[in-house]
Amino acid sequence: MRIGDRAVDLALRAVGATRADDAVLPAEPVFPPHVGSRRWAWTHYGVMIPDLPDPHRFLACMALVGTTGSRIFDTDHARVDRPRRSASLVTGTAVTAPASFRQYSTRFDCHLTPDGSFVRLGDDLVLTGTGRRRHVEGRGDGFSYTLDLHLTDAATWFARSPVWEHLSVLTRYDGTITAAGETTEVAGTGTFEWARSAGIHALVPWALPARLKVAADTFAYCVIDLDADTQLLLSGFGGFGRPLLDAAYVRSTTGPGQRHVHGVRLTVEERGDEVKTPDGRRTRPPRVLHWTSADDRVDVVVTVDTPLLYGLGSGHVGGVAYTGTLDGAAIAGQGYLEIIDRRDG
């Protein structure tokens, strides 16, 4: 193992990213926003649904309270307040692309209670509730949704440490989505997510120039419903032009989960058409991504097949079709994808 590889491995262990176990979700979990905290620089709330009927296909709801200090997630071009007092949101479905992204001041545009039981970002998102029962309402131009959420026991910790925690929970939902005056009743499984992290902007109030931000340059996250009780999560994270952690997680409400955090490799096999992002960059987002594992237990290809929504940090969200095998069994269907690739600038 090279010195660099050893350092990466130690850092991943330190934040719990390669820990073999997942902590049990408390009966009454609390998800605070930590506005103004001197320890936690940013907080993330998310509701991601991969299984909506046509024409919606997926729902993205990714809120970030605070600023990460990283190249891939910071959107300084759109900030309306200081980094620690900023919030951003991407929310929508395939029919709302490309309009999807908003920025807010937590001082003037938001209401966030200390225990996270009421989280409002402008007029676009309201997340309420306590414990395992939550309610989310979102809206955009000609688009709205209202969903009741029930968090199950199937929890995945991508990181769990004193400086960074990132939780994803298999979540049952039901409610309605309205677009262009037509309302659709929906129900199924998705994810509820919450994360918090230490960072430079818990201490430094001004924005950093790009050269001083954390040098993360790639991120990918795919949510797949295998059946009514089981989800497959695929992820990839890179920095300094190299992969740092590619992984696959299987979780179920009916049995123990699996964590594949060693020997997994994400490969970008094809890129899509060039797009111009709101911050002025021209980029070709990945279109075909391939996750494989050295032990052949994971072999999944995902292909973007919906319009992309900008605002997942400096990247995009969209719907995908997937095919492949998991533990030797053939799988295929539709899923949800988050993708950022800043290796081109």
C-alpha positions in Angstrom: 0.0 0.0 0.0 1.4 3.4 -1.0 1.8 6.2 1.7 -1.1 8.1 0.1 -3.3 5.1 0.1 -2.5 4.4 3.7 -3.4 8.0 4.6 -6.7 7.8 2.8 -7.5 4.5 4.5 -6.8 5.9 7.9 -8.9 9.0 7.3 -11.8 6.9 6.1 -11.6 4.8 9.3 -11.4 7.9 11.4 -14.7 9.2 10.2 -16.4 5.8 10.3 -16.8 5.5 6.5 -15.4 2.0 6.4 -16.7 0.8 9.7 -18.2 -2.7 9.4 -21.4 -2.0 11.4 -24.3 0.3 11.2 -25.7 2.0 14.4 -29.3 1.3 15.2 -31.6 4.2 14.5 -33.1 5.5 17.8 -36.8 5.1 18.4 -37.1 8.9 18.5 -34.3 10.3 16.4 -33.5 14.0 16.4 -32.1 15.8 13.4 -31.0 19.3 14.4 -29.9 21.9 11.8 -27.1 23.4 14.0 -27.6 27.0 12.7 -24.8 29.1 14.1 -22.9 26.2 15.6 -19.2 26.6 16.3 -18.7 22.9 15.9 -20.9 21.9 13.0 -20.4 24.0 9.8 -23.1 22.5 7.7 -26.2 20.3 7.9 -27.9 18.3 5.1 -31.6 17.2 4.8 -32.7 15.0 2.0 -35.7 13.1 0.6 -34.8 11.0 -2.5 -37.4 8.8 -4.3 -36.3 6.6 -7.2 -39.6 4.9 -8.1 -42.1 7.5 -9.2 -44.4 6.8 -12.2 -43.9 8.5 -15.5 -43.5 11.3 -16.3 -41.9 12.2 -12.9 -39.7 9.2 -12.5 -37.9 10.4 -9.4 -38.1 13.1 -6.7 -35.1 15.1 -5.6 -35.2 17.1 -2.4 -31.6 18.0 -1.2 -31.2 20.9 1.2 -27.9 22.1 2.5 -27.8 24.5 5.5 -24.4 26.2 5.7 -21.5 25.9 3.3 -19.1 22.9 3.1 -15.9 24.6 2.0 -15.5 22.1 -0.9 -15.2 22.7 -4.7 -17.9 20.2 -5.5 -20.7 21.3 -3.1 -20.2 25.1 -2.8 -22.3 27.3 -5.0 -20.7 30.7 -4.2 -22.0 32.3 -7.4 -25.5 32.2 -6.0 -25.0 32.8 -2.3 -27.2 35.5 -0.8 -25.6 35.7 2.6 -22.3 34.7 4.4 -21.3 31.0 4.0 -22.5 30.0 7.5 -25.8 31.8 7.1 -26.5 30.4 3.6 -28.8 27.5 2.6 -29.5 25.9 -0.8 -32.1 23.5 -2.2 -32.5 21.4 -5.3 -36.0 19.9 -5.6 -38.1 18.6 -8.4 -38.7 15.6 -10.7 -38.0 14.8 -14.3 -40.8 17.1 -15.5 -39.4 20.2 -13.7 -35.9 20.2 -15.2 -33.9 22.3 -15.5 -35.4 24.8 -13.1 -34.8 23.3 -9.6 -32.2 25.4 -7.6 -32.6 28.0 -5.0 -30.4 29.8 -2.4 -31.5 31.4 0.9 -30.3 33.4 3.8 -31.0 31.4 7.1 -31.4 34.8 8.8 -34.0 36.2 6.6 -35.6 33.5 4.4 -35.7 30.4 6.7 -37.1 29.1 9.9 -35.2 26.2 11.5 -36.0 25.0 15.0 -33.1 23.7 17.1 -34.4 20.2 17.2 -35.2 20.0 13.4 -38.9 19.5 14.0 -39.6 22.5 11.7 -37.4 23.3 8.7 -38.5 25.9 6.2 -36.5 27.2 3.3 -38.2 30.1 1.7 -41.5 29.3 0.2 -40.1 26.1 -1.4 -39.6 23.5 1.3 -41.2 22.7 4.7 -40.1 19.6 6.6 -41.9 19.0 9.9 -42.3 16.2 12.4 -40.5 14.4 15.2 -39.1 10.9 15.6 -39.7 8.6 12.8 -42.7 10.4 11.4 -42.0 13.3 9.2 -44.0 15.4 6.6 -42.4 17.2 3.7 -44.0 19.8 1.4 -42.2 21.3 -1.6 -43.1 23.6 -4.4 -41.7 25.2 -7.5 -43.1 26.9 -10.7 -46.3 24.9 -11.5 -45.1 22.0 -9.3 -45.7 20.9 -5.7 -45.7 17.8 -3.6 -46.8 16.8 -0.1 -45.6 13.5 1.4 -45.9 11.7 4.7 -42.7 9.8 5.7 -42.2 6.8 7.9 -38.5 6.1 8.8 -37.9 2.3 9.1 -35.2 0.4 11.0 -33.1 0.0 7.8 -30.4 2.7 8.4 -27.1 3.2 6.7 -24.3 5.4 8.2 -22.0 6.6 5.4 -19.9 8.3 8.1 -20.2 8.3 11.9 -17.6 10.2 13.9 -17.1 13.3 16.2 -16.5 15.4 13.1 -18.8 14.0 10.4 -22.0 12.1 10.5 -24.1 11.1 7.4 -27.2 9.0 7.9 -29.5 7.5 5.2 -32.7 5.6 6.2 -35.0 3.5 4.0 -38.3 5.4 4.3 -41.8 4.6 3.3 -43.8 7.5 1.8 -47.3 8.3 0.6 -48.9 11.5 -0.7 -49.4 13.5 -3.9 -47.4 15.3 -6.6 -48.9 18.0 -8.7 -47.5 19.4 -11.9 -49.2 21.4 -14.7 -52.5 21.2 -12.8 -52.5 17.4 -12.7 -52.3 15.6 -9.3 -50.9 12.1 -8.9 -51.2 10.0 -5.8 -47.9 8.2 -5.0 -46.6 5.7 -2.4 -43.5 3.5 -2.1 -40.0 3.6 -0.6 -37.3 6.1 -0.8 -34.7 7.6 1.5 -34.6 10.2 4.3 -31.2 11.6 4.9 -29.5 13.8 7.5 -25.9 14.8 7.8 -23.7 17.2 9.8 -20.1 18.0 9.6 -17.4 20.2 11.0 -15.8 22.5 8.6 -13.9 25.7 8.0 -17.0 27.9 7.9 -17.8 27.2 11.5 -14.9 29.5 12.2 -14.2 31.5 9.1 -17.2 33.8 8.1 -16.1 34.7 4.6 -16.0 32.7 1.4 -12.8 30.9 0.4 -11.3 31.2 -3.1 -11.5 28.0 -5.1 -7.8 27.2 -4.6 -8.3 27.0 -0.8 -11.4 24.8 -0.8 -11.3 21.1 0.0 -10.0 19.4 -3.2 -12.9 17.0 -3.7 -13.6 16.7 -7.4 -16.1 13.8 -8.0 -19.2 12.5 -6.2 -21.9 10.0 -7.3 -24.8 8.5 -5.4 -27.5 6.2 -6.7 -30.6 5.0 -4.9 -32.3 1.8 -6.2 -35.4 0.0 -4.9 -34.9 -3.7 -5.3 -38.3 -4.6 -3.8 -40.7 -3.1 -1.3 -38.3 -3.8 1.6 -34.8 -3.7 0.1 -32.7 -0.9 -1.3 -29.3 -0.8 -3.0 -27.2 2.4 -2.6 -24.2 3.0 -4.8 -21.7 5.7 -4.1 -18.4 7.2 -5.3 -16.2 10.0 -3.9 -13.0 11.3 -5.3 -10.4 14.0 -4.8 -7.1 15.1 -6.2 -8.0 13.4 -9.4 -8.3 9.9 -7.9 -11.0 7.8 -6.3 -11.1 7.9 -2.5 -14.1 5.7 -1.7 -16.4 3.7 -4.0 -18.9 1.7 -2.2 -22.2 -0.3 -2.4 -24.7 -0.8 0.5 -27.7 -3.2 0.6 -30.3 -2.7 3.3 -33.6 -4.3 4.1 -36.4 -4.0 6.7 -36.5 -7.8 6.9 -32.8 -8.7 7.6 -29.3 -7.5 8.1 -27.6 -5.2 5.6 -24.4 -5.4 3.6 -21.6 -2.9 3.3 -19.2 -3.2 0.4 -16.6 -0.6 1.2 -13.5 -2.4 0.0 -12.7 -3.6 -3.6 -15.5 -1.6 -5.2 -14.8 0.5 -8.3 -16.9 3.1 -10.1 -16.1 3.7 -13.7 -17.5 6.5 -15.9 -18.1 4.7 -19.2 -19.8 7.5 -21.2 -20.5 11.2 -20.9 -23.5 13.1 -22.0 -23.9 16.2 -24.0 -22.1 19.4 -22.9 -24.2 21.7 -20.7 -23.5 25.2 -19.3 -24.1 25.4 -15.6 -25.4 28.6 -13.8 -21.9 29.3 -12.5 -20.6 29.6 -16.1 -18.8 26.2 -16.4 -19.2 24.0 -19.5 -19.2 20.4 -18.6 -20.2 17.0 -19.9 -21.9 15.1 -17.0 -21.4 11.4 -16.8 -24.2 9.5 -18.6 -23.2 5.8 -18.1 -21.6 4.7 -14.8 -20.5 1.2 -13.8 -20.0 -0.1 -10.3 -18.1 -3.4 -9.9 -16.6 -5.3 -7.0 -13.5 -7.4 -6.9 -15.4 -10.4 -5.5 -18.0 -10.1 -8.4 -20.9 -9.6 -5.9 -21.7 -6.1 -7.4 -21.9 -5.5 -11.1 -24.3 -2.7 -11.9 -24.5 -0.2 -14.9 -26.7 2.9 -14.5 -27.6 5.1 -17.5 -29.0 8.6 -17.1 -32.3 8.6 -19.0 -34.1 11.8 -17.8 -33.3 15.5 -18.0 -30.8 16.6 -15.3 -31.6 19.1 -12.6 -28.8 21.4 -11.5 -28.1 22.2 -7.9 -26.8 19.1 -6.2 -23.9 21.3 -5.1 -22.2 22.2 -8.4 -23.6 19.1 -10.0 -26.9 17.5 -11.0 -29.6 15.0 -10.1 -31.6 12.8 -12.4 -33.3 9.5 -13.1 -31.5 6.4 -14.4 -32.2 2.9 -15.8 -30.0 0.2 -14.2 -29.1 -3.4 -15.2 -26.7 -5.8 -13.7 -26.2 -8.4 -11.0 -26.1 -8.4 -7.2 -24.8 -11.5 -5.5 -25.3 -13.3 -8.8 -28.9 -12.4 -9.2 -30.0 -10.3 -12.2 -31.5 -6.9 -11.4 -33.0 -4.2 -13.6 -35.2 -1.1 -13.2 -35.1 2.6 -12.6 -33.3 4.6 -10.0 -32.2 8.1 -8.7 -28.8 9.5 -9.3 -26.7 12.4 -7.9 -23.6 13.2 -9.9 -20.8 15.9 -9.6 -17.7 15.7 -11.7 -15.3 18.7 -11.4 -12.3 17.1 -13.0 -12.8 19.4 -16.0 -12.7 22.6 -13.9 
